[in-house]
Structure formats: structure tokens, C-alpha cells
Amino acid sequence: MPTTPEGFTRRLDKLKAEINAQGMRVRGLVEAAITSVFDRDPDSAQRIIDLDDEIDRFDVEIEVAAVRILSDATRVNATLSERQVRTLLTIVKVNNELERIADIGVAMAEHVQKHNFSDGKMPDTLRVMAYSVVGIQRDVNAALHGADPDLARLALRADDAVMSFRDAIVADARGKVVSGEMTIDFAFFISGIADRLTHIADHCSNMAEQTIYLTTGKIVRHDADGWHDRPQRDVPPDEDE
């Protein structure tokens, strides 16, 4: 592996391209999982489960490549810039978030296989929630790839809407169970999907937070009033790599 300054830059650029490709793979898995939910198709759900093996393989390759860059830099006493180190650590963290998102997509597919309902109307709100989550995932991938903190902040603000959707879906399902309009099993199925979508949005928020820190040096945290910056020391905007 090249250990010159230019070599480390090329290796880091390659790793950035690989994490971007992994983000697109995981997004594709989630979209397919959502389609299997609304089609209630256990066969397509199995194909999604099989896709996870490929994602797991790339997950390991990305982590190994990141560790090798750090170990090679240490071995030859190379100086990586602060931004290069921060980028490398962000890639490792994002890789972990993507692996968890893929696992949730697989869990959704397994949920379809376990509860294969041929009847029961899927709530329109659940569909809106699902594609809102896909939009958030698209935006956080693009924010990381383009080093765009504004787009990352937009994705963070959308996370609150996802939670509101989830609460409305669960409340509606409970009400329909009480009134006899929905079976308990179908209500559990819907609530399970809504919960998993919420977890995906949470991991996307973590990716957005990491992108904001990478590009601005600011840590963002959520409280009852929304998302807020916790100012850190200044970070050079774009050091030469």
C-alpha cells in the first residue's frame, strides 16, 4: 500500500467513494424492504435478506481499509492532517451506522415473512412515513458525500416529523383495535414497521450529526426544543489533504 502523502490521499479518496457506494447499497436495501412491506411479499423479503451478505462484506472491507491507513501512517511515522484523521474516523462511524440500518431493513423483511397478512389496509400515514425515511436517508448520504452541513441539518429537522408519524400510527392502530376495525396481530405488524422506520431515521440522524461535526467542528444535540449546536473550537474549513 502506498505510504507517501499523495498515496494516503488517494487511499482516503478511495475510501470516501466506497462509503458513498455503501450508502447507496443500504438505501436500496431499505427501499426494497419497504416495497416488500406494502406488497406483503415474503418472496421479495427473502431476496432482501440475502442482499445483506453483500453489505456485510463491504462493511468489513471498509473497516479493514480504514484501520490499515491508520496503522500504515503510524508505522512510517507519516503525518495525516487533522481533517484527514477526522474524515477517516467519520467514515468508520458512518460505516457502523449503515450496517445497523441494513440490519433493520432485514428485520423489516423478516417481519413480513413472519406476519404474512393477505388482508388489512395499510395506513396511508405509514406509507408517507416510510418514504419520508427514504428521503432522509438519501439526504444524509448526499450530505456526507458533498460535505454539506446544511443538507445534514435539513435531515435532522425531518427526524422529528418521523417520530410524529410513528406516534400517530400507533395511536390510530390502538384505537382501531379497541373499535374492532383492526386485529391485534395486524396492529402489532404495523407498529413493528413504524418502530423500525423510526430506528432507521435515528441512525440517519447520527450520520447527519457526524457530517456536521466533520465539516464545521460543531456538535449538535437534540432536546425538547429541537436540534442545537454546542460550539467547539474552530476547525479549518478545508485543509489540503
Sequence and secondary structure as in RCSB ss.txt:
>XXXX:A:sequence
MPTTPEGFTRRLDKLKAEINAQGMRVRGLVEAAITSVFDRDPDSAQRIIDLDDEIDRFDVEIEVAAVRILSDATR
VNATLSERQVRTLLTIVKVNNELERIADIGVAMAEHVQKHNFSDGKMPDTLRVMAYSVVGIQRDVNAALHGADPD
LARLALRADDAVMSFRDAIVADARGKVVSGEMTIDFAFFISGIADRLTHIADHCSNMAEQTIYLTTGKIVRHDAD
GWHDRPQRDVPPDEDE
>XXXX:A:secstr
   SHHHHHHHHHHHHHHHHHHHHHHHHHHHHHHHHHHHT HHHHHHHHHHHHHHHHHHHHHHHHHHHHHHHHHH
TT    HHHHHHHHHHHHHHHHHHHHHHHHHHHHHHHHHS  SSS   HHHHHHHHHHHHHHHHHHHHHHHT HH
HHHHHHHHHHHHHHHHHHHHHHHHHHHHHTSS HHHHHHHHHHHHHHHHHHHHHHHHHHHHHHHHH  EEEEETT
EEEEE  S   SS   
